[in-house]
């Protein structure tokens, strides 16, 4: 059981895109339950902000938006039965898999991310992700349009570019994201 999903979400999103040594430390020292005390999460966020500045001050998309385009849609599709922390954890892993497929993360980096999520205690696959519209497209892909409207202007999605670095993209290859979703499902079901 995850004690503080909000703190874990903050840590994974920021550490993957800002502070790789924190991510490596966390995934190596993580207890098998994935439990994290709220004060530890707050301390980690404080260190992150002191080290790298306020994550809300960079670019069009924010580091804390990492994994959110699908998370917000997933919450909505579930009637908010899926918690925000759970949805974001799923979104962060999905976007990490996509980044690895695009060559923005190495296989070793993706393996470390997967190992961290495997030990986190998060439920990482939800049947809502398999829902399709009349044309056969996954409904979750509508989250991209919703996210664009949420941010205003051009679609801007934050992805890792190696551990500790991030970049913003304005287009998503849906065929590749489809493959990422298939890999996410296989990963989550193999746990």
N, C-alpha and C positions, 0 to 999 in steps of 0.2 A: 504494500500500500504506500502511495506517495503522500507524505505529510504536507508538503508545500508545493503543489504543482505550479503555482505562479512563480515561485522562486526558481524552480527547476527550469521553467520556460525561459525566464529572463537569463539565467546562467547559460543554458545551451545556445540560445539565439545570439547572445552577446559574445560568448566565448568562442563560438565557431567562427564568427565574423570579425572579432576584434582581438582576442587574447588567446592564442593557441596554447600557451603554456598553462593557463588556467584550465582550459578544456582537458588537456592531457592529465593534469594533476587530478581533476575531479573524476575523470573516468577511471583512473588507476586507484584512487582512494575510496571510491563509492562503495557503500555497503550493498550487499546483494538485494536488500529491500528497496534501495533507492531513496530511503527516508532522508529528509534534510530538514533541519530545524529552521523555522522562519528567520531567526536572528542571523543564522549563517548565510541565508540567501540575501538578506539585506546587507550584511557586511560585504559579501561578494559583489553585489551591485554597486556599493559605495566605492570599493576598490576599483571596479571597472570604470566608473565615472571619473574618479580621481586620476586614473592612469591614462584613459583615452578620451576624456571629455564627455560631455553630456551626449548620449546616443541620439537624442532628438535634434541635434544641431547639424547633422551631416546630410547633404544631398536632398533629393526629392523624397525618396523613401527612407525610412528610418531603420536602423538595425533591429529594433524591436518589432518591425513589420515582417521580419524574416519568418516565413511559414504561415503568414496570416491570410494570404489570398484564398487558400483552401480552407483554413480554419474557420473563418467567418461563415463561409458557405456551408461547411459541415455542421456547425452549430445550428444554423437556420434549417437545414434539411432534417435535422434530428428533432426539431421543435425545442431546441435548447436542452435536450436530455443529455447531450454530450457536453461536458464542461469545457470552458475556454482553455484551460491548461491542457486537457487531454487533446482537444482539437489542434492546438498549436504544436504540441509535441508531434502529432501525426504530420502536420504541415511542414515542420522543420525537417523531419526525416524524409518526407517526400521531396522537398526542394533540394535536400542534400543528395539524394539519389539522382535527381535530374542533373544537378551540378556535376556529379561524377560522370554521367553519360555525356555531358557536353565537354568534358575534359577540364573542368574548373577545379575538381578535386581528384586527387590520385586514388587509386584503389586502396592504398594503405590508409589514407586519410578517411576514406569512406568506411573502411573496416573499423577504425577507431570510433567513428561516429556511431556506427551500428552497434558496436560493443557497448558503448555508453548507454544507448537507448535500450539495449537488451537487458541491462542491469537496472534501468531506471524505475521499473515498475509500471510504466505507462502502458495502457492499452493502445495499440498503434494501428489497428485496423477496425473499421466500422462498415457494416453492410451498406450504409448510405453511399459509400464511395463507389459502389457498383451500380447505382441507379442511373438510368439512361433516359434521354428525351426521345421524342418521336422519330428523330433522325438517327438515333443510335449513339449520339455523343453522350459522354458522361455528364451528368448534371453538375458535378463538382466544377467542371470547366467554366460554368457560368460565374464562378467566384472571381475569375479574372476581370470580367466586365464590372462586377459589383465592386471589386477592389479599386479599379480605375475610377469609378464614380466616387468611392469613399475618399480617395486621395485628391480627386479633381485633376483635370487635364489628361496628360499622356499616361498610359499604363507604365508604371515603374515598379518593378519587383526586385527586391534585394536577394542576391545569392552569394554564397561563399565563393571566393576565388583562392582556394587553398585555405588551410586553417589560419585564422587570424586576419584575413583580408576579405573584402567584400566588393561587389560591384553591382551596378543597377542595370537591368535589362528592360527593354520596352516591348519585346515580343517573346512569346513562348511557342515553342514547337510542340503542338498538341500531340503529334504522333510519338514524339520522344517522351512527352509527359505521360502518355498512355502506357508506354513501356515502363516508366518509373512507377506508375501506380501498380502495374502487375508485379513488379519487383517488390514494392512495399508490401503488397498482400502476401506474397510468398514468404518474405522475411518475417512478417508479423505472425503468420500461421505456423512458422517453424520454431517459434520460441517455446 
